[in-house]
Amino acid sequence: MVGGIMAGSCRSGRSSRNQTGHGGDRSISGDGWFTLEIAKIARHVVAIDIDPNLLEVARHRAKGNRMTNLDFVPGDAYAVATLAPRPADFVFMANAFHGVPDQPRLARSVGEALKPAGRFGIVNWHRRPREETTILGEPRGPRTELRMSPEQTIRAVEAAGLKLAQLIEVPPYHYGAVFQRPEPVDVAADVIDHAGARRTNA
Ligand SMILES: C[S@@+](CC[C@H](N)C(=O)[O-])C[C@H]1O[C@@H](n2cnc3c(N)ncnc32)[C@H](O)[C@@H]1O
């Protein structure tokens, strides 16, 4: 994933259980750190970022690593479902969800981009004062007032119909929340089951 968002499809034969890293994917890309790591284990990755310059850096890194299973698509994360051409097994967004003005809208768009039972992984900074989250002695990460607790993130994403599947600590300062798009209800099978039960009970 580059700066904005990432999506794609799993390698065949791989379990979809561990999709925080083992899918094919769509990512908010940035400069490519997560995108390239995910592309090592995914069949295909679409990296999306609103900043084409960051995508260029990521493309350059991918080329340097002789990686060919990525597309780099400039655009707004709200349009993730149209920016990536195929339904995705997994959509990933790191260090960016806190800055999304309408988070349920984004989560709805991600839901539209996913296959049924596909997953949406978010990595966020913990809601701690910025002065406490230091790297090499310097405060890092978003401003304190922008940070979201796991509960806030879960509320925002579940408002769009996705369901929390897993909450993971990513020490020292982050957590990961993995959401799943519900499987469609098989109405026909339900009706037949119901009718069968009624006949049996008659
Ligand atoms: C803090 S950076 C995180 C980059 C990367 N995910 C990481 O963790 O290193 C946030 C990224 O989101 C991108 N971004 C901001 N608004 C966006 C939008 N509306 N659609 C897509 N990308 C966006 C920025 O260009 C930037 O690359």
The ligand as an SDF file (V2000), in Angstrom:
LIG
                    3D

 27 29  0  0  0  0  0  0  0  0999 V2000
    0.1960    9.5800    6.8330 C   0  0  0  0  0  0  0  0  0  0  0  0
    0.3390    9.0320    5.1870 S   0  0  0  0  0  0  0  0  0  0  0  0
    0.3870    7.2820    5.4110 C   0  0  0  0  0  0  0  0  0  0  0  0
    1.1520    6.6200    4.3010 C   0  0  0  0  0  0  0  0  0  0  0  0
    1.3400    5.0930    4.4590 C   0  0  0  0  0  0  0  0  0  0  0  0
    0.0790    4.4190    4.5320 N   0  0  0  0  0  0  0  0  0  0  0  0
    2.1890    4.7840    5.6620 C   0  0  0  0  0  0  0  0  0  0  0  0
    1.6580    4.2900    6.6450 O   0  0  0  0  0  0  0  0  0  0  0  0
    3.3730    5.0330    5.5710 O   0  0  0  0  0  0  0  0  0  0  0  0
   -1.2930    9.3360    4.5600 C   0  0  0  0  0  0  0  0  0  0  0  0
   -1.4080    9.1100    3.0540 C   0  0  0  0  0  0  0  0  0  0  0  0
   -2.7740    9.2260    2.6740 O   0  0  0  0  0  0  0  0  0  0  0  0
   -2.8190    9.8700    1.4190 C   0  0  0  0  0  0  0  0  0  0  0  0
   -4.1480   10.4750    1.2890 N   0  0  0  0  0  0  0  0  0  0  0  0
   -4.6230   11.5250    1.9720 C   0  0  0  0  0  0  0  0  0  0  0  0
   -5.9000   11.7870    1.6120 N   0  0  0  0  0  0  0  0  0  0  0  0
   -6.2270   10.8500    0.6730 C   0  0  0  0  0  0  0  0  0  0  0  0
   -7.3980   10.5990   -0.0830 C   0  0  0  0  0  0  0  0  0  0  0  0
   -8.4890   11.3410    0.0440 N   0  0  0  0  0  0  0  0  0  0  0  0
   -7.3790    9.5630   -0.9360 N   0  0  0  0  0  0  0  0  0  0  0  0
   -6.2760    8.7930   -1.0930 C   0  0  0  0  0  0  0  0  0  0  0  0
   -5.1240    8.9930   -0.4100 N   0  0  0  0  0  0  0  0  0  0  0  0
   -5.1110   10.0190    0.4610 C   0  0  0  0  0  0  0  0  0  0  0  0
   -1.6740   10.8850    1.4710 C   0  0  0  0  0  0  0  0  0  0  0  0
   -1.2810   11.3070    0.1850 O   0  0  0  0  0  0  0  0  0  0  0  0
   -0.6100   10.0950    2.2100 C   0  0  0  0  0  0  0  0  0  0  0  0
    0.1930    9.3610    1.3120 O   0  0  0  0  0  0  0  0  0  0  0  0
  1  2  1  0
  2  3  1  0
  2 10  1  0
  3  4  1  0
  4  5  1  0
  5  6  1  0
  5  7  1  0
  7  8  2  0
  7  9  1  0
 10 11  1  0
 11 12  1  0
 11 26  1  0
 12 13  1  0
 13 14  1  0
 13 24  1  0
 14 15  1  0
 14 23  1  0
 15 16  2  0
 16 17  1  0
 17 18  1  0
 17 23  2  0
 18 19  1  0
 18 20  2  0
 20 21  1  0
 21 22  2  0
 22 23  1  0
 24 25  1  0
 24 26  1  0
 26 27  1  0
M  CHG  2   2   1   9  -1
M  END
$$$$
